Each structure stands twice: as structure tokens, then as C-alpha cells.
Amino acid sequence: QSVLTQPASVSGSPGQSITISCTGTSSDVGGYNYVSWYQHHPGKAPKLIIFEGNKRPSGVSSRFSGSKSGNTASLTISGLQAEDEADYYCCSYGGSATRYVFGTGTKVSVL
Amino acid sequence: EVQLVESGGGLVKPGGSLRLSCAASGFTFSSYTMTWVRQAPGKGLEWVSCITSRSRDIYYADSVKGRFTVSRDNAKNSLYLQMNSLRLEDTAVYYCARDLGTGTTFGYWGLGTLVSVSS
């Protein structure tokens, strides 16, 4: 199974906005509105922050937003905070054969 | 509060077997699809397997098909992953996750259990 392509790292200063891209194909990201994003602090449980492309679960800060254009989904973190420093993964439903495919992961650093 | 606690990880030789468990609490376990996701050391997340609420539908990643078997016991609020013919590349932290309720999203995760395959 293929993986979705994310930048290895993205950094920003406190208060800035950053965007993480997640590129797949028409068989996954482009074919369904089922992209989710997860924040993972090493040693902790991954946390869902965006689902179905642009929806936020209850309790997740409005500083996190998602979007999609064609085969590329994006996660934007606005008003960057020190606590946002973590690994971020996108995931897309890939149909009945593939089921789910994760992105390669992006390490976010707050300068 | 949703809680998922994985157990059963450990050190095993190539070709060996291991059975992981995930104890669930804080929600009606029998109503949700459950999933196993793993993360190899220094690598990203990889979807492994999922099982629907009444075990009607079961899916596996190609990398584990034929070697791993997912199951659940709704009476015991538990999810399992039987891993046979283990390979070096199966070394990873294994997480169990509960569907958010949408059918396509991993809404809640456990802390994971480490499986090390080494001779």
C-alpha cells in the first residue's frame, strides 16, 4: 500500500501560521472526503484534530483547520504555540481494497 | 471517558507469535469499529487492520494479510490481534483505536504496546 506524501518538517515562530500538505492520488485523498489529521507527541497517544477534511472534534482548538484541493489535503495551524510542537499525520480512506493510508508524517517545530 | 489500554507486547524471535489485547472502557464497545495501527521505530503510522462492531467485516493491510488475525469479544470489551510468522519488520508500537462514529476516522487511541522482533 502506498503512503501519502507530507513534508518531513515545518517550522514557525510563535503566533505565526503554518500549513502542512498531504498529497495522495485520485484513489485516496482526491476520491473521498475522508481525510483526517492526527497530532502525535512522542510517547503519548495520537490525537485526532481534523476529520472528514475540515471538521474539528469537540475540544480541539479552532487554530487547527483543514482543507483539500484535488489530490492534496492541507492542515493549517494558526497562532502557533509551543504546545503545537509534535508530529502530524494525515490519513485518508482509500476504498474497499486499500482501506486506509497514512501520510509520511511532518515534524512541526516552534522556533 | 474513553479509555483504551493495549497489552501483550514483548520480545519475540522471527517466525514467532504474539497476541495483543486492547481493553476498552468508557463507551459501548459493541457499537464501534475498532482498528490497529502501528509505528515502527523512527517511522510513521501504518494502518494494520480493522474490525466492524459485530465482526461482520474485517480488513487487513497487505503487509500483514495471512499472518495477523484481528478479533473482538464484545462481552469482554476487548479487541485482539493474533500475530503469527512475525518478521523483523513487524517491530513497532501497536496502537488500538476506536472509530469516532463516522466509520472512517480513528477518534480515540491508546498509548500502545511495543512489539520487538529480534533474533
Interface residues (C-beta under 8 A of the other chain):
Chain A: Q1 V3 Y32 Y34 S36 Y38 H40 K44 A45 P46 K47 L48 F51 E52 P57 Y89 C91 Y93 R99 Y100 V101 F102 G103 T104 G105
Chain B: L4 T35 V37 G44 L45 E46 W47 C50 Y59 A61 D62 S63 Y95 A97 L100 T102 T104 T105 F106 G107 Y108 W109 G110 L111 G112
